[in-house]
Amino acid sequence: MVRNAREAEMNRSTRVALAAAALTAMTVTPAALGQQSGVWIDPAVMVAGVPWTGQAGATVRFTPGFSSGTGRAELRMSGRYLGGSGTFGVGGESSYTWQSLADGAYTTRIYVESDHICNGWMCSWQSGYLPTADFRVDRTPPSEPSVITDGEPQESSTAITWSRSTDGGVGMDGYQLLLDGTTQAQMGASQCGGDCSATLDPSLLPDGTHTVMVRATDLLGNASESALAHITVADTPTVALVTRRGMSSPGTRLTSVPAGPSPTAARSRTRGTPTATAHLTPTPARWPWCGCGPPKP
């Protein structure tokens, strides 16, 4: 009996010593993305040293330091224990995913234990908690932008303006401007002043009514969209003045008749495309020293 008791005590002492040694010898291999003391969160956007994740959930990646064993994940929010996972297999680089998490700050830690290796009466294994990993979840899109328009017709060269969005989570990334359902401009949030604006190529805005929408995204890809707005483009026509000798002053706006050979017609143009011809009735020019007009061509 004494011998058996001594052997049992030796076995217990050996197991405790081996487990304690395993905790100090355990190694982990951190990665660059979401790195925190050998345990990292993926996918994540690092902001001020803290990993942020969104709709995809939080995948905890780690390397336990042995080739085969089991693991168990625990999750806390603001220090409050939320629950744990079931036991899952680990070995080499391993992971566990927390899904459908609400917005907030979390802490997760992983308990790992290697397979038990027994040699006669003595068994050895590694076990213990890996370093904790803090992360934050943001699944909320930014506030909706709003296209600013007065409803009046505008030139194709007029900038399209919208209000800025705000984001109470990971932070703003930028905007996409959709014209008639197609993205035609993108800009970062830092490019906006009080309001945001973008000037499009006039060829994208022929005369008529167009739809405009702005999509705002944060750094995690959460997105909000403005209400669909309508703008009416009506460019002021440009003209080419036509004289008997041919065409002169192409591409100018018909605001006055220039001095010189009297024009007989004005051909209206919209971005270089003739749209109409207006016939003019000029007053014949007179030479002051004789009261007569210039010779006919």
Residue, then its C-alpha position, 0 to 999 in steps of 0.5 A: m500500500v505504501r509503495n502504491a501510494r508513493e507511486a501515485e504521488m510520484n505520478r501526480s507530481t510528475r504530471v504537474a511538473l510536466a504541465a507547468a513546464a509545458l506552459t513556460a515552453m509553449t510557443v506561438t507564431p504571430a501573424a502580421l494581420g490583427q497581431q496581438s501577443g501571438v493570437w490574432i484576429d482575421p479578417a481585421v482592420m487595425v485602428a490604433g493597435v486594435p483589430w476591428t472586424g465586421q459582418a464576417g465575424a471574428t476568426v481567432r488564429f493561433t499556433p498552440g506549439f504542438s502538432s495535435g490536441t484540442g482547444r476551447a475558446e472563451l469570449r468576454m464583452s467588457g469583462r463579462y463572460l459571454g460563453g465558450s465554444g465546444t472542444f475542437g481539434v488543434g494542431g499547427e496553425s489553428s483557428y476558431t470563428w465567432q460569428s454574428l457578434a453585435d457591435g462592441a468590444y470583446t476579449t477572447r482567449i483559447y485554452v489548448e491541451s495536447d494529446h496525452i503521451c503515456n509511457g508505462w505509468m507516466c503520461s505527459w502533455q501540454s496545456g494552458y491558456l494562450p494570451t488573450a486577444d482584444f478586438r472590436v466589432d462594427r457592423t453598422p453602416p455610416s449615416e446616409p449621405s444626401v445629394i444636394t440639388d435645387g431642382e433647377p436645370q444645370e450645366s453638364s460642367t456643374a459639380i454634383t454635391w452631397s452631404r458628408s456621412t459620419d461613422g461611430g465605429v471603425g471610421m469612414d473610408g470614402y464615397q462612390l458617385l453613381l450616375d444613372g446606376t453606374t459608378q463614375a467617381q470615387m473619393g476618400a472621406s478626407q477629400c471632403g470639406g464641409d460637403c463633398s462634390a465631384t465634377l464629371d466629364p461633361s460627355l457623361l451628362p447629355d441634355g436631359t434628366h439623370t439619376v444620381m446616388v451616393r454610396a458611403t462606406d466605412l473601413l470595414g465595407n459597411a455601406s449606406e446609400s443616399a436616396l435617388a436624386h434627379i438632376t436635369v442638364a440643359d447646356t447653354p448652346t454654343v454657336a459658330l458665326v457664319t459669314r459669306r466667306g465661310m465660318s468664323s468664331p466657332g464654339t462661342r456663345l451667341t451673346s452679341v454680333p462681333a464687329g467685322p464682316s456682317p454674319t448672315a447666319a448663326r449655327s447653334r452647337t452643343r459640345g461641337t454638334p450643330t443643332a440649329t441654324a439661326h438666320l441673322t439680318p445684319t445692318p450694313a456697315r458704312w465707311p465714315w469717310c464716304g458713307c458707302g459700304p465695303p465692296k462685295p466679295 
